[in-house]
Amino acid sequence: MNFKRNDVQEYIEFKCGCADITKWDSYKQKLRELNLSVNDIADIRPKIEYDAVSYWLKAIHSFTQALEGISAGYSAWSIVKLYYSVFYCLRGELLSNSYLLIRNGSLFCLNLNTETQFSEFRLGKLRGDHQLTIGYYSTIVKDGAISDLVSSNQIDDNSPYMWMLKQRERVNYQMQVFPDPRIDRLLDKTHKAIIQNKIDALFNHIDSSINSDGVYLFDKDYSMISIPYYKLQVLLKHIQRFSIDLSFITGELEHIISVLQRLSISDETIERLVYKNEG
């Protein structure tokens, strides 16, 4: 895949007349005034699909790399990757439901099904792309536009997504040194399942929980692994609706599958996580 900004972001920058990305922050007023036409909306629809697939690919890559890291005893950086897997899933799920998020200093949002102009999203003291994305997603869920099992409960009096963000920040900013090769307490049971070749059984338990009370999503012994595992399945179901030929990422998909197989993860579980391209 090409290393570039998202298609939707680039399209909106172009519509605002910005030819130099280094000057994008001076186009905020143009962004506020932009009114998407019927043709613009038609042009954006396929870009949404490709961007959502891109987020899913980033999410499954991050998840797979985290599992590899846990297996090798690198739990600190694996926590960061598991958080990013969830963050990418949220962005992809929003896109799949026609919610556009455009970065320009802060986040500008639009529901393509009902709106033609962007508005700047603000919520309390939330700042930065990650906090605002979680806040916006949580707002959409609260309004009933998206249903989300993860949002139905809390972890340590935080939304599970904010809790995961705090774990990423704990690793990035609060650890003087990484604990590796000692396993972080939040990944201890996952590490044991991997080294005992029982990670597939753990995923099956998580699936059973999701279909009943969802307790594995909110149990801190499992939340770091169960939340991204669940959200990857949610996003995959969305992008499977798209008629996109994914042969351009065949190599990436084969690599992901091979890594999961090396970790003794069954084909049935892999099928719940990885796009089976029919193109």
C-alpha positions, 0 to 999 in steps of 0.5 A: 500500500502507498504511504499517504494520508487517507483518501477522504482527508486528501479529498477534503483538503483538495475541495478546500483549495489546499495544495500545500499540506504544510499550510493546511492549518490556515484552511480551518475557515474554508473547512467550516464553510465547505458544503459538500455537493451531491457529486462530492458525496458520490465521490467520497463513498468509495474513498470511505470504503478504502480508508475503512479497509486501510484502518482495518489492515492497520488494526489487524497488523497491530493486533498480530504484532502485539501477539508476537511481542507477548509471545516473545516477552515484550509486553510493554510495547504490545500494550501500545500496539493493542491500544492502537489496534482498538483506535484504528478499529474505532476510526474504521467503524466510524467511517463504515457508518458514514462518519467522516473525521477530518484533522485540522488542529482538532477534529472536524466531523460530519455524518455523510448520511445527514449533513453536508458541512463539517463542525468542530467536535469539542467535548469537555477537556478532551484534547488531541486526535485520540481522546477526541476520536474516543469521545466522538465515538462514545457520543455517537453510541450514546445517541443510539446511532451505533450499538457497541457492547464495549461501551455498555460498562466501565473499567476503573470508572473509565470507558474501556476505550479511555482505560486502554488509552491510559494503559498506552500512556502508562507505557509511553510516559510513566514507565522509567524502564520497560518491564520486559522480559517480565510480563505486565500484569495486564497481559500475564494470562494472555502470555500464559495462554500463548506459551501453552498453545492455548490462545485459541481456547482463550479466544473461544472463551472471549467469543462465548462471553461476547455472546452472553454477558461480555464479562471478558471485555471488562475483566482487567486480566483479559481486557487488553486482548479481548477488546481489540479482538472483539472490535476487529470482528466488528470492523471486519463485518462492516468492511465485508459489505464493501465490494472491494478487490483486496488483491493489492494487499494479498501479501499483507493478508498472507503474512498476518495469517501465517503469524496467527497460524504460528501462534496455534490459532485455528482457521476458524478463529482466523476467519473471524479476524481476517478478510477472505478476499474473493477478488 
